[in-house]
Amino acid sequence: MIYHSALKKFKEWKKEECYEFQSPDISAYVFNAFDGIHEQIKTVDFIYTEPPFLAGYKIFNDRANPTESRKWSELITKIGTTLMELDKPCYIMGGGQLKSSLKGWKNQPVLSSIHEGAGFIFYNKTIPDFKPKTTLSLIKTLYEQYDVGGDITCGYGLLGYMAKKQGKKAILTDYNPYCIGYIKQESSKW
Ligand SMILES: C[S@@+](CC[C@H](N)C(=O)[O-])C[C@H]1O[C@@H](n2cnc3c(N)ncnc32)[C@H](O)[C@@H]1O
C-alpha cells in the first residue's frame, strides 16, 4: 500500500469507471464529489475520507480533471453539505482550513489535531473517548464497531485495504478513473 500523494507514475494503471467484487466486498466507482454522493455510499455505516488539502488540489485536478475551474473552498463546502445531509458518523482527515469551511454543519465539527494543525474532524462522532493518533488506528477502531465504511475521495483505497484486513466492507468513490483502476489491479494483493 503506497500513500497517494507519493504516486507520481499514476498513469501506469488503467482507467476504470467501476469495480465491484463480492469477496471481500470492496466496490469502487468514479464519482465527482461536486455531484453529491453515489447511491451506493448512502448505504454505508460510516464515512472516513481524506479530501485534498488546498496545497494538493491543483495536482489532483491536473491528474483527473484538468479543466476543473471550481475552487477548493467550493469543493469543501459541497462535501460538507453532502455529508450533513447524509447524516452518518463522519471522520474526515483535514486541517484548520477544512474545519472552518465546514462551519455550516449543524453539529459543530471537532478537530482532533495529530500533526502540525492537521487531524481528524469528527461529525456525529460515535466513539466518545477515542483520540486516534494515526489514520490506521482510527480506521481499525471504526471497523471494530461497524461493517461498512464509505470514502468519497478514496484515492488508492486505504479504507478498502483496512476493510479487507478486518474482513469488513468498503464502498469507495473518487473522480479519478486511474484510482479505480489502481484499486482493481492492486486490491487482490491487499
Ligand atoms: C488525499 S487524497 C485521498 C487519499 C486516500 N485516502 C488514499 O487512500 O489514497 C485526495 C483524493 O481526493 C480526490 N478528489 C479530489 N477532488 C475530487 C472530487 N471533486 N471528487 C472526488 N474526488 C476528488 C483525488 O483524486 C484524491 O484521490
PDBQT file of the ligand as one rigid body, heavy atoms in Angstrom, charges set to zero:
ROOT
HETATM    1  C1  LIG A 201      -5.550  12.979  -0.115  1.00  0.00    +0.000 C 
HETATM    2  S1  LIG A 201      -6.162  12.055  -1.441  1.00  0.00    +0.000 S 
HETATM    3  C2  LIG A 201      -7.003  10.703  -0.712  1.00  0.00    +0.000 C 
HETATM    4  C3  LIG A 201      -6.046   9.616  -0.280  1.00  0.00    +0.000 C 
HETATM    5  C4  LIG A 201      -6.766   8.314   0.002  1.00  0.00    +0.000 C 
HETATM    6  N1  LIG A 201      -7.278   8.269   1.351  1.00  0.00    +0.000 N 
HETATM    7  C5  LIG A 201      -5.904   7.088  -0.302  1.00  0.00    +0.000 C 
HETATM    8  O1  LIG A 201      -6.058   6.084   0.406  1.00  0.00    +0.000 OA
HETATM    9  O2  LIG A 201      -5.138   7.115  -1.268  1.00  0.00    +0.000 OA
HETATM   10  C6  LIG A 201      -7.486  13.057  -2.041  1.00  0.00    +0.000 C 
HETATM   11  C7  LIG A 201      -8.294  12.404  -3.154  1.00  0.00    +0.000 C 
HETATM   12  O3  LIG A 201      -9.365  13.294  -3.472  1.00  0.00    +0.000 OA
HETATM   13  C8  LIG A 201      -9.688  13.071  -4.830  1.00  0.00    +0.000 C 
HETATM   14  N2  LIG A 201     -10.510  14.196  -5.282  1.00  0.00    +0.000 N 
HETATM   15  C9  LIG A 201     -10.144  15.480  -5.479  1.00  0.00    +0.000 A 
HETATM   16  N3  LIG A 201     -11.174  16.208  -5.943  1.00  0.00    +0.000 NA
HETATM   17  C10 LIG A 201     -12.245  15.349  -6.024  1.00  0.00    +0.000 A 
HETATM   18  C11 LIG A 201     -13.584  15.490  -6.449  1.00  0.00    +0.000 A 
HETATM   19  N4  LIG A 201     -14.063  16.658  -6.929  1.00  0.00    +0.000 N 
HETATM   20  N5  LIG A 201     -14.395  14.412  -6.406  1.00  0.00    +0.000 NA
HETATM   21  C12 LIG A 201     -13.934  13.223  -5.969  1.00  0.00    +0.000 A 
HETATM   22  N6  LIG A 201     -12.653  13.001  -5.584  1.00  0.00    +0.000 NA
HETATM   23  C13 LIG A 201     -11.822  14.070  -5.599  1.00  0.00    +0.000 A 
HETATM   24  C14 LIG A 201      -8.328  12.953  -5.505  1.00  0.00    +0.000 C 
HETATM   25  O4  LIG A 201      -8.401  12.296  -6.745  1.00  0.00    +0.000 OA
HETATM   26  C15 LIG A 201      -7.537  12.161  -4.451  1.00  0.00    +0.000 C 
HETATM   27  O5  LIG A 201      -7.541  10.796  -4.774  1.00  0.00    +0.000 OA
ENDROOT
TORSDOF 0
